[in-house]
Each structure stands twice: as C-alpha cells, then as structure tokens.
Amino acid sequence: MSEHADHTRLSYRFFRLGVWLKGLDGILELVGGALFLLVSRSQLSRLVVTLTQHELTEDPKDFIATLLRQGVSHLSHNAKLFGSIYLLAHGLVKIILVAGLLQNRYVVYPIALIVLSGFILYQTYRLSIGFTLGLCLLTILDAVIVLLIWNEYRHVKREAVGT
C-alpha cells in the first residue's frame, strides 16, 4: 500500500471519529434540550445546588460552580424555553447530518459544511460577547470537524469523477 493510501485511510478514520463525536454531541444536545424543557426552574436550581455543593465545600470561591448557581438563579422562563428549543434543534440537525455523512451521502457533505460553518460563526459571535472555555473548545472541535469533512468531501468528489 502506498504512503498516499495510508494517509487517506488515516484521514478517513479521523473523519469518521469526528463525525461520530458530532453525533454524540447531537444526542447529548437532544437529551439536554428535552431535560431543560421538562425540568422546572426550581428543580433545575436544586440540581445545580446538589451538583455544586461538594465543590463549593472544598473551594467556596470556585468560579464554575458559582457561575452555574448564579446563572440558574437568573434564568428567565423565556431564556429556558429558548435554550431548550436551541438545543433540540441543534441536536436534531447534527444527528441528521451525521447519519447522512456516515452513509456517505454525497449531497450531505456540502450541507454539513455550510451548517457547521454557520454554527461556528454563531459560536464565534457568542464568544465575542462573553468568553467561555466550553464554547471555545466546542468551536475549535467544530472547526476541526469542518476541515475533516472538507478533506473527505474532496476525496469522495475525486473518486466520483474518477481522477
């Protein structure tokens, strides 16, 4: 097997891994969106208090735990509804794209590139308003996956043309 063939196989493995990670991300967003929609604000507040209690006992000034508690205490009904709908829609779109990419549906590649690039633009905008490490890491992951999809799309396109 040539070095080029090995590289192609390796890039395809990274592409598949990235797509599976996006699928997992989509499933988590669907579950999170559904839970966010179904759980009341008081239940959500109790859950955050329970999850952060141990950390705040060890470090009363823990940035993330304190931020979570403050965020939940200031969460309006409309913000909760928007967050739920956003997560559900975002997750569903990702799962549909992942299914198409894993089935090697040629038409899905450019759609996935456009949609994920749109997510990256929106996430970059959100980062410009207020930086969060989680969103920054998600944006970097999305950018890497876009590059992997682009690389695989070029490869699939070349094979389709026969060059």
C-alpha positions in Angstrom: 0.0 0.0 0.0 1.4 3.4 -0.9 2.0 6.2 1.6 -0.8 8.2 0.0 -3.2 5.3 0.5 -2.2 5.1 4.2 -2.7 8.8 4.6 -6.1 8.6 3.0 -7.1 5.7 5.3 -5.8 7.7 8.3 -7.7 10.8 7.3 -10.8 8.7 6.7 -10.5 7.3 10.3 -10.2 10.8 11.7 -13.2 11.9 9.6 -15.3 9.0 10.9 -14.2 9.7 14.5 -15.0 13.4 14.1 -18.5 12.6 12.7 -19.2 10.1 15.5 -18.2 12.8 18.0 -20.6 15.2 16.4 -23.3 12.6 16.6 -22.6 12.1 20.3 -22.7 15.8 20.7 -26.1 15.9 18.9 -27.5 13.2 21.1 -26.3 15.0 24.2 -27.9 18.2 23.0 -31.2 16.4 22.3 -31.2 14.9 25.8 -30.1 18.2 27.4 -32.7 20.2 25.5 -35.5 17.7 26.4 -34.5 17.7 30.1 -34.1 21.5 30.1 -37.6 21.8 28.6 -39.2 19.3 31.0 -37.5 20.2 34.3 -38.9 23.2 36.2 -36.6 26.1 37.1 -36.8 25.2 40.8 -35.9 21.6 40.0 -33.0 22.8 37.9 -31.9 25.1 40.7 -32.0 22.2 43.2 -30.0 20.0 40.8 -27.3 22.7 40.3 -27.1 23.2 44.1 -26.7 19.4 44.6 -24.1 19.1 41.8 -22.0 22.1 43.0 -22.3 21.5 46.8 -19.2 19.3 47.1 -17.1 21.6 45.0 -18.1 24.7 46.9 -17.5 23.0 50.2 -13.9 22.4 49.1 -13.5 25.8 47.5 -16.2 28.4 48.3 -14.9 30.7 45.5 -15.0 28.0 42.7 -15.6 30.0 39.6 -17.6 27.4 37.6 -19.8 26.3 40.5 -20.5 29.9 41.4 -21.2 30.8 37.8 -23.6 27.9 37.4 -25.5 28.8 40.6 -25.8 32.4 39.6 -26.8 31.5 36.0 -29.7 29.3 37.2 -30.9 31.8 39.7 -31.2 34.4 37.0 -32.7 32.1 34.3 -36.0 33.5 33.0 -38.8 31.4 31.5 -38.1 32.7 28.0 -34.4 32.1 28.3 -35.1 28.5 29.4 -37.5 27.9 26.6 -35.1 29.4 24.0 -32.3 27.2 25.4 -34.4 24.1 25.2 -35.5 24.8 21.6 -32.0 25.8 20.5 -30.5 22.5 22.0 -33.3 20.4 20.5 -33.0 21.9 17.0 -29.2 22.0 17.1 -29.0 18.3 18.2 -31.5 17.2 15.6 -29.7 18.9 12.8 -26.4 17.4 13.8 -27.9 13.9 14.0 -29.5 14.2 10.6 -26.2 15.4 9.1 -24.2 12.7 10.9 -26.5 10.0 9.6 -26.0 11.3 6.0 -22.2 11.5 6.4 -21.9 8.1 7.9 -24.0 6.7 4.9 -21.6 8.6 2.6 -24.4 10.5 1.0 -22.6 12.8 -1.4 -25.2 15.7 -1.2 -24.8 15.9 2.6 -21.2 16.9 2.6 -21.7 20.5 1.3 -24.8 20.9 3.5 -22.8 19.8 6.6 -20.0 22.2 5.7 -22.5 25.1 5.4 -24.4 24.2 8.5 -21.4 23.6 10.7 -19.7 26.8 9.4 -22.9 28.6 10.4 -22.7 27.1 13.9 -19.0 28.2 14.1 -19.9 31.8 13.1 -22.7 31.9 15.7 -20.4 30.4 18.3 -17.7 32.9 17.5 -20.2 35.7 17.8 -21.3 34.3 21.2 -17.6 34.1 22.2 -17.1 37.8 21.3 -19.9 38.7 23.7 -18.7 36.6 26.6 -15.9 34.0 26.6 -16.5 30.6 27.9 -14.0 27.8 27.8 -16.6 25.2 26.9 -17.9 27.2 23.9 -14.3 27.9 22.8 -13.4 24.2 22.8 -16.7 23.3 21.0 -15.9 25.9 18.3 -12.4 24.5 17.9 -13.8 21.0 17.6 -16.4 22.1 15.1 -13.6 23.8 13.0 -11.5 20.6 13.0 -14.6 18.5 12.0 -15.3 21.0 9.2 -11.8 20.5 7.9 -12.1 16.7 8.1 -15.5 16.9 6.3 -13.9 19.2 3.6 -11.0 16.8 3.2 -13.2 13.8 2.9 -15.6 15.6 0.5 -12.7 16.4 -1.8 -11.6 12.8 -1.7 -15.2 11.5 -2.4 -15.6 14.0 -5.2 -12.3 12.9 -6.8 -13.4 9.3 -6.7 -16.8 10.2 -8.2 -15.1 12.0 -11.1 -12.6 9.2 -11.4 -9.3 11.1 -11.0 
